[in-house]
C-alpha cells in the first residue's frame, strides 16, 4: 500500500479468521448513514458490533478500520455460492453514501477514484476472482440494497476490478432465470426470486430494477454466465 494514503482508525469490532481460509471475496457496501463522520463513529463503536476493513469518504479519504488479517463484521446474514460465513473470506469496504433511507445520491468522482485505487491494491494482493467482486445486495438480496444502482460497477470493471460483460443476442430462458442466478452464485432464489433478480439488476442492469426478468436482464445474465463458466 505504499502508494495509498491510508488513515488508521482502529475499530474493536473484529475477530480471527478461520485457519487456512483464503480471502476470495471483495465486498462493497454503502454506509447508509447521513454523514461519513456518523458512519465512522458507528463502525468504531464496540456497542454497534459492526465494522469493515476500510471506509472511503466522499472526498476520497481512505480509513483502515480493521487489519485484513482479521475478520471484520460487515456482511451479516449472507450467502454466495453456498458459503454463508462471508466475513471469514472477504475484505469489506464501506463507501460513504446516505443510501436509500437518507437521500441516495451518485458517488462523487473523487470517491470513486479512491475506491478504484484501494480495490486495485486489494485484488493485487489477494486471490480474488473478478466474479467475486460483489455488492452487499448480491450476498444478502433479501435485506440489502447497497451499494445500489448509482454505483459505477461498469467503471470499476473497466479499471480492472470485477466484471461488466456487455450483453449480446443470447438470452437465458425465462424458465431458467433462477437456475442461472444460482450458477452465478446468488442464494435465496427458492425463497424470493424477484428479490434476487432485483439484486442482479442493481449490479448489472441498473436502468430497470423491477424484479422481473425482462429480455435485457436475461441477455445480461447470459453474458455474465458466458464469462464465468
Secondary structure, DSSP 8 states (H G I E B T S, - for coil): -TTS-EEE---S-EEE--TT----EEEEEE--SS-HHHHHHHHT-TTT----SEEE-TTS-EEE-S-TTEEES---S--BTTB--GGGGEEEEEE---HHHH------HHHHHHHHHHHHHHHHHS---GGGEEEHHHH-TTT---S-TTS-HHHHHHTTSS------S----GGGHHHHHHHHT---TTT-HHHHHHHHHHHH-TT---SS--HHHHHHHHHHHHHH-
